[in-house]
Amino acid sequence: MRRRLTGAVSLAAAALVGVVLLGGCSSAGSGGDPGDGSTTTGAASTSGGPGVEGASNAVPSEGTSSSGPASAATAGLASGTATGNGSTSTQPCGVTVGSQLRERTTVTSGGDVAVLAGPLDCRSVGVWVSSFTLDQDPTEDPTPRFAGRYTGAQALSARLPAVAGHCSAAAVYFAVDADEAQQTDQAATVAGTVRSDLATWPGNQTATVPAAAILRGRASGVLVAAVAEDPSRCSPGENVATPQAAVGDCWLAGADPSGSGFRRSACTAAHTHEVYWAEGLTQRAYEQQAPDRRPPAAAWARQRAVDVCQARRTSLRLAPGVRQADIALELLWPSTLEYPPAAGSTSWSKAQVVCLARWQDGKATARRILRS
């Protein structure tokens, strides 16, 4: 197991950018990078405990796409006969083709997946299968398995691995630039984005074709996925190879001479904030989710932070004696993130969204907010 950084780490000040009101009460967040301070962050705050204005307080428990019966999932697969016109385009596919593919994807209760034949407005995609252990370092995930090249000319079948055991998950997904079996490196890169999608998946979810209730308007490569238990309890946390902010961290705000920034603190010492979720941002995820480069990278990072922290707040585990009304929630994102990055820039290697809980009065105390 790889252990996270320990001890007090000084965090340089960063300008506070993009303070956003998410709960009807004004509460300015503190900007700072939980590393070397080289990333400027924005902050948003939710006062009065978990609750984001205009959003449901519960993550939907299932997708709205129905699972097809066994006969529908396997029909026409044995012979490999084309049952649709398929692709007549020479244009490469983009991640936005996902909604079209999910409409023709079915899955049985046994995990048999079929992407049925039909017209495709682009050349082809590769369909891949991956398993994940969501509380472990992503670098330890198994190599994705190639299910086939899909052009729409005929149906394609795959098998979703069974999920069992702590924090296990699996997905059948497509990759627009990995439509050959040997392109495992490209498929593994896309699997990282898929893993991020599964981190906000409804808990204890059986094999499901995701629809609006799960994806919430995000472009995604996921065709079918299953998660064994509540993924909000499955952060890699201290198991990641090079942690910056990690779930369970305790921070002290205003810890440098300027009165801004954070210092990572022992949770038994006085601290102002506790991290209830942290997630890295990658150029690949941005390319997948914003193929036309709209919104700009910083705005995309902000929205990702809102989406992730909003989903995670529904499963906060508060320490004994702590009420939701006692705390406020804040989120941080890299507000100066650019794509493509400037030559020599390392901003993407440090880019994270960080979800924080603090006491309503903002005072430092050794008392824990979250259940350890």
C-alpha positions as CSV (number, residue, x, y, z in Angstrom):
1,M,0.0,0.0,0.0
2,R,1.3,3.4,-0.8
3,R,1.0,5.8,2.0
4,R,0.0,9.4,1.7
5,L,2.0,12.4,2.7
6,T,2.0,13.1,6.4
7,G,3.0,15.9,8.7
8,A,2.5,19.6,8.3
9,V,3.0,20.7,4.7
10,S,3.0,24.5,4.0
11,L,0.7,25.5,1.1
12,A,1.4,28.8,-0.6
13,A,-1.3,31.4,-1.0
14,A,-3.4,31.5,-4.1
15,A,-5.8,34.2,-5.4
16,L,-9.4,33.5,-4.6
17,V,-11.2,33.4,-7.9
18,G,-14.8,32.5,-8.7
19,V,-16.5,32.5,-5.3
20,V,-19.9,31.0,-6.1
21,L,-23.0,30.9,-3.8
22,L,-24.5,27.4,-3.9
23,G,-26.8,27.4,-1.0
24,G,-28.4,30.8,-0.5
25,C,-26.0,32.0,2.2
26,S,-22.9,33.9,1.6
27,S,-19.7,32.1,2.6
28,A,-16.4,32.8,0.9
29,G,-14.1,29.8,0.4
30,S,-10.4,29.9,0.9
31,G,-8.2,29.5,-2.2
32,G,-5.2,27.3,-2.1
33,D,-3.4,24.4,-3.7
34,P,-2.9,21.3,-1.5
35,G,0.6,20.8,-2.8
36,D,3.2,23.4,-3.8
37,G,0.8,26.3,-4.3
38,S,1.5,26.5,-8.1
39,T,-2.2,26.0,-9.0
40,T,-4.6,28.9,-8.5
41,T,-7.9,27.7,-7.4
42,G,-11.5,28.9,-7.3
43,A,-13.8,28.2,-4.4
44,A,-17.5,27.7,-4.0
45,S,-19.3,27.3,-0.7
46,T,-22.5,25.6,0.4
47,S,-23.7,26.8,3.8
48,G,-26.0,25.1,6.2
49,G,-24.8,21.6,5.5
50,P,-25.3,19.4,2.4
51,G,-27.6,21.1,0.0
52,V,-27.1,22.7,-3.4
53,E,-29.7,25.2,-4.6
54,G,-31.8,23.8,-7.5
55,A,-30.4,20.3,-7.1
56,S,-31.8,17.1,-5.7
57,N,-30.4,15.9,-2.4
58,A,-30.3,12.3,-3.6
59,V,-28.3,10.7,-6.3
60,P,-30.7,8.8,-8.6
61,S,-30.6,5.1,-7.8
62,E,-30.8,3.9,-11.3
63,G,-30.5,5.0,-14.9
64,T,-33.5,5.6,-17.1
65,S,-32.5,3.3,-20.0
66,S,-34.2,0.0,-19.7
67,S,-32.2,-3.3,-19.9
68,G,-33.2,-5.4,-22.7
69,P,-34.3,-9.1,-22.3
70,A,-31.8,-11.9,-22.9
71,S,-33.1,-12.5,-26.4
72,A,-32.7,-8.9,-27.4
73,A,-29.2,-8.7,-26.1
74,T,-28.0,-11.7,-28.1
75,A,-30.1,-11.7,-31.2
76,G,-28.2,-12.0,-34.4
77,L,-24.8,-12.2,-32.7
78,A,-23.9,-15.8,-33.4
79,S,-23.9,-15.4,-37.2
80,G,-22.3,-12.0,-37.3
81,T,-24.7,-11.0,-40.0
82,A,-25.1,-7.3,-40.6
83,T,-28.5,-6.1,-39.6
84,G,-28.1,-2.4,-40.3
85,N,-26.5,-0.1,-42.8
86,G,-23.5,0.7,-40.6
87,S,-21.1,3.6,-41.1
88,T,-20.8,5.2,-44.5
89,S,-18.7,8.1,-43.1
90,T,-14.9,8.5,-43.2
91,Q,-15.1,11.0,-40.4
92,P,-13.5,10.0,-37.0
93,C,-15.9,9.5,-34.1
94,G,-16.1,11.8,-31.1
95,V,-17.2,11.0,-27.6
96,T,-20.6,12.7,-28.3
97,V,-21.5,9.5,-30.3
98,G,-22.0,7.9,-26.9
99,S,-25.7,8.9,-26.6
100,Q,-26.4,7.2,-30.0
101,L,-24.5,4.1,-29.0
102,R,-26.3,3.8,-25.6
103,E,-29.7,4.0,-27.2
104,R,-28.9,0.7,-29.0
105,T,-27.1,-1.0,-26.1
106,T,-28.8,-3.7,-24.0
107,V,-27.6,-5.7,-21.1
108,T,-29.1,-8.8,-19.4
109,S,-29.1,-9.5,-15.7
110,G,-26.2,-12.0,-16.4
111,G,-24.0,-9.3,-17.8
112,D,-24.4,-10.1,-21.6
113,V,-24.0,-6.8,-23.4
114,A,-25.0,-6.1,-27.0
115,V,-24.5,-3.0,-29.1
116,L,-27.1,-3.5,-31.8
117,A,-26.5,-2.7,-35.4
118,G,-27.6,0.6,-36.9
119,P,-26.4,3.7,-38.9
120,L,-23.3,5.4,-37.5
121,D,-22.4,9.0,-38.5
122,C,-18.7,8.4,-38.2
123,R,-16.1,5.7,-39.1
124,S,-15.8,3.4,-36.1
125,V,-15.1,3.0,-32.4
126,G,-13.4,0.4,-30.3
127,V,-15.4,-1.3,-27.6
128,W,-13.5,-2.3,-24.5
129,V,-14.1,-4.0,-21.2
130,S,-12.4,-3.0,-17.9
131,S,-12.6,-3.9,-14.2
132,F,-11.7,-1.5,-11.5
133,T,-11.1,-1.4,-7.7
134,L,-12.1,2.1,-6.8
135,D,-10.2,2.4,-3.6
136,Q,-6.9,1.4,-5.1
137,D,-4.4,3.3,-7.3
138,P,-5.7,3.4,-10.9
139,T,-2.3,2.3,-12.1
140,E,-3.1,-1.1,-10.6
141,D,-6.2,-1.6,-12.7
142,P,-6.1,-4.6,-15.1
143,T,-5.3,-4.0,-18.7
144,P,-8.6,-3.3,-20.7
145,R,-9.8,-6.2,-22.9
146,F,-10.8,-5.5,-26.5
147,A,-14.3,-6.6,-27.3
148,G,-14.3,-5.5,-31.0
149,R,-14.5,-2.8,-33.6
150,Y,-17.9,-1.3,-34.0
151,T,-19.0,0.3,-37.3
152,G,-22.7,-0.2,-37.0
153,A,-22.8,-2.7,-39.8
154,Q,-23.5,-5.5,-37.4
155,A,-24.2,-6.0,-33.7
156,L,-21.3,-6.4,-31.3
157,S,-21.4,-8.5,-28.1
158,A,-19.4,-8.2,-24.9
159,R,-19.4,-9.6,-21.4
160,L,-19.5,-7.3,-18.4
161,P,-17.3,-8.8,-15.6
162,A,-19.1,-9.7,-12.4
163,V,-18.5,-7.2,-9.6
164,A,-18.1,-8.6,-6.1
165,G,-16.0,-7.6,-3.2
166,H,-15.1,-4.3,-1.7
167,C,-15.2,-1.3,-4.1
168,S,-15.2,-3.3,-7.3
169,A,-16.7,-2.0,-10.5
170,A,-16.7,-2.9,-14.2
171,A,-17.6,-1.2,-17.4
172,V,-18.1,-1.8,-21.1
173,Y,-17.1,1.4,-22.9
174,F,-16.0,2.8,-26.2
175,A,-12.8,4.5,-27.3
176,V,-12.8,6.7,-30.4
177,D,-9.1,6.3,-31.0
178,A,-8.6,2.7,-30.0
179,D,-10.5,0.6,-32.5
180,E,-7.8,-2.1,-32.8
181,A,-6.9,-4.8,-30.3
182,Q,-3.3,-3.6,-29.9
183,Q,-4.2,-0.1,-28.9
184,T,-4.4,-1.0,-25.2
185,D,-2.5,2.1,-24.1
186,Q,-5.1,4.4,-25.7
187,A,-7.9,2.3,-24.2
188,A,-6.3,2.4,-20.8
189,T,-6.3,6.3,-21.0
190,V,-10.0,6.3,-21.7
191,A,-10.5,3.8,-18.9
192,G,-9.2,6.5,-16.6
193,T,-12.1,8.8,-17.6
194,V,-14.5,5.9,-17.2
195,R,-13.2,5.4,-13.7
196,S,-13.9,9.0,-12.9
197,D,-17.5,8.6,-14.2
198,L,-17.9,5.5,-11.9
199,A,-16.8,7.5,-8.9
200,T,-20.1,9.3,-8.9
201,W,-22.2,6.2,-9.9
202,P,-25.2,5.4,-7.8
203,G,-24.2,2.9,-5.1
204,N,-25.0,-0.8,-5.2
205,Q,-25.9,-0.5,-8.9
206,T,-26.5,-3.6,-11.0
207,A,-25.5,-3.7,-14.7
208,T,-27.0,-0.6,-16.2
209,V,-27.0,1.4,-19.4
210,P,-26.6,4.9,-18.1
211,A,-29.0,7.6,-19.1
212,A,-29.6,11.2,-18.0
213,A,-30.3,10.3,-14.4
214,I,-26.7,9.1,-14.0
215,L,-24.7,11.0,-16.5
216,R,-26.4,14.4,-15.9
217,G,-25.6,15.8,-19.3
218,R,-21.9,14.8,-19.3
219,A,-20.4,13.2,-22.4
220,S,-19.1,9.7,-21.5
221,G,-17.7,6.6,-23.1
222,V,-19.6,4.3,-20.7
223,L,-22.0,1.9,-22.4
224,V,-22.8,-0.4,-19.5
225,A,-21.4,-0.4,-16.0
226,A,-21.9,-1.9,-12.5
227,V,-20.6,-0.9,-9.1
228,A,-20.6,-3.3,-6.2
229,E,-21.3,-0.7,-3.4
230,D,-21.5,3.0,-2.7
231,P,-18.5,4.5,-4.6
232,S,-18.5,7.5,-2.2
233,R,-16.8,5.1,0.3
234,C,-14.2,4.0,-2.2
235,S,-11.8,6.9,-2.7
236,P,-8.2,5.8,-3.5
237,G,-7.3,8.2,-0.7
238,E,-3.9,7.2,0.8
239,N,-3.4,4.4,-1.8
240,V,-2.6,6.7,-4.7
241,A,1.0,6.9,-5.8
242,T,1.5,10.7,-5.6
243,P,-1.2,12.2,-3.5
244,Q,-1.9,15.9,-3.3
245,A,-5.2,16.4,-1.5
246,A,-6.6,13.0,-0.3
247,V,-9.8,12.0,1.3
248,G,-9.5,12.3,5.0
249,D,-6.9,15.1,5.0
250,C,-7.3,17.9,7.6
251,W,-6.3,21.4,6.6
252,L,-5.7,24.6,8.4
253,A,-6.8,27.7,6.4
254,G,-4.9,31.0,6.6
255,A,-1.7,29.3,7.5
256,D,0.8,31.5,5.7
257,P,1.8,35.2,6.2
258,S,-0.7,36.5,3.7
259,G,-3.6,34.9,5.7
260,S,-4.5,32.7,2.7
261,G,-3.7,29.2,1.6
262,F,-3.8,26.0,3.6
263,R,-1.5,23.9,5.6
264,R,-2.0,20.1,5.9
265,S,-2.4,19.3,9.5
266,A,-2.7,16.3,11.8
267,C,-6.4,15.7,12.4
268,T,-5.7,15.6,16.1
269,A,-4.4,19.2,15.9
270,A,-6.4,22.4,15.3
271,H,-7.7,22.5,11.7
272,T,-10.4,24.3,9.8
273,H,-11.3,22.0,6.9
274,E,-11.6,18.3,6.2
275,V,-11.4,16.7,2.7
276,Y,-14.4,14.6,1.9
277,W,-13.5,14.0,-1.7
278,A,-10.6,14.8,-4.1
279,E,-10.3,13.9,-7.7
280,G,-7.7,14.5,-10.3
281,L,-8.4,16.3,-13.6
282,T,-6.7,15.1,-16.8
283,Q,-6.3,16.6,-20.3
284,R,-7.8,13.3,-21.7
285,A,-11.0,13.7,-19.6
286,Y,-11.3,17.3,-20.9
287,E,-10.8,16.2,-24.5
288,Q,-13.4,13.5,-24.1
289,Q,-16.0,15.6,-22.3
290,A,-15.5,18.9,-24.3
291,P,-14.4,17.7,-27.8
292,D,-15.1,21.2,-29.3
293,R,-13.1,22.9,-26.5
294,R,-16.3,24.5,-25.1
295,P,-16.5,25.3,-22.3
296,P,-12.8,26.4,-21.7
297,A,-10.8,24.2,-19.4
298,A,-11.1,26.3,-16.3
299,A,-14.9,26.5,-16.7
300,W,-15.1,22.8,-17.3
301,A,-13.0,22.2,-14.2
302,R,-15.4,24.4,-12.1
303,Q,-18.4,22.5,-13.4
304,R,-16.7,19.2,-12.7
305,A,-16.1,20.3,-9.2
306,V,-19.7,21.3,-8.7
307,D,-20.9,18.0,-10.2
308,V,-18.6,15.8,-8.1
309,C,-18.9,17.6,-4.8
310,Q,-22.7,17.9,-5.2
311,A,-22.9,14.1,-5.8
312,R,-20.5,13.3,-2.9
313,R,-22.3,15.4,-0.3
314,T,-25.2,13.1,-0.2
315,S,-23.2,10.4,1.5
316,L,-21.2,12.5,4.0
317,R,-20.4,10.5,7.1
318,L,-20.4,13.0,9.9
319,A,-18.6,12.4,13.2
320,P,-20.7,11.6,16.2
321,G,-22.5,14.6,17.5
322,V,-22.0,16.7,14.3
323,R,-25.2,17.9,12.6
324,Q,-25.5,19.0,9.0
325,A,-26.6,22.4,10.2
326,D,-23.2,22.7,12.0
327,I,-21.1,22.6,8.8
328,A,-20.6,24.4,5.5
329,L,-19.3,22.8,2.3
330,E,-16.7,24.3,0.0
331,L,-15.1,23.2,-3.2
332,L,-11.9,24.1,-5.0
333,W,-10.9,23.9,-8.6
334,P,-8.0,25.2,-10.7
335,S,-9.4,28.4,-12.0
336,T,-6.5,29.2,-14.4
337,L,-6.4,25.9,-16.1
338,E,-5.8,26.2,-19.8
339,Y,-5.9,23.9,-22.8
340,P,-3.7,23.3,-24.5
341,P,-1.3,24.1,-21.7
342,A,1.5,26.5,-22.2
343,A,4.9,25.1,-23.0
344,G,6.6,23.8,-19.9
345,S,3.4,24.1,-17.8
346,T,2.8,21.4,-15.2
347,S,-0.7,22.7,-14.2
348,W,-2.5,19.6,-15.5
349,S,-0.3,17.3,-13.5
350,K,-1.5,19.0,-10.3
351,A,-5.1,19.7,-11.3
352,Q,-7.7,18.5,-8.8
353,V,-11.2,19.2,-7.6
354,V,-11.3,19.1,-3.9
355,C,-14.5,18.9,-1.8
356,L,-14.2,20.3,1.7
357,A,-16.2,20.5,4.9
358,R,-15.7,23.1,7.6
359,W,-17.5,24.4,10.7
360,Q,-20.0,27.1,10.1
361,D,-18.1,29.6,12.1
362,G,-14.8,28.8,10.3
363,K,-12.9,28.5,13.5
364,A,-10.0,26.0,13.9
365,T,-10.5,23.1,16.3
366,A,-9.1,19.7,16.9
367,R,-12.6,18.3,16.8
368,R,-13.3,16.0,13.9
369,I,-16.1,16.9,11.4
370,L,-16.1,13.7,9.4
371,R,-16.2,10.1,10.7
372,S,-12.7,8.8,10.4
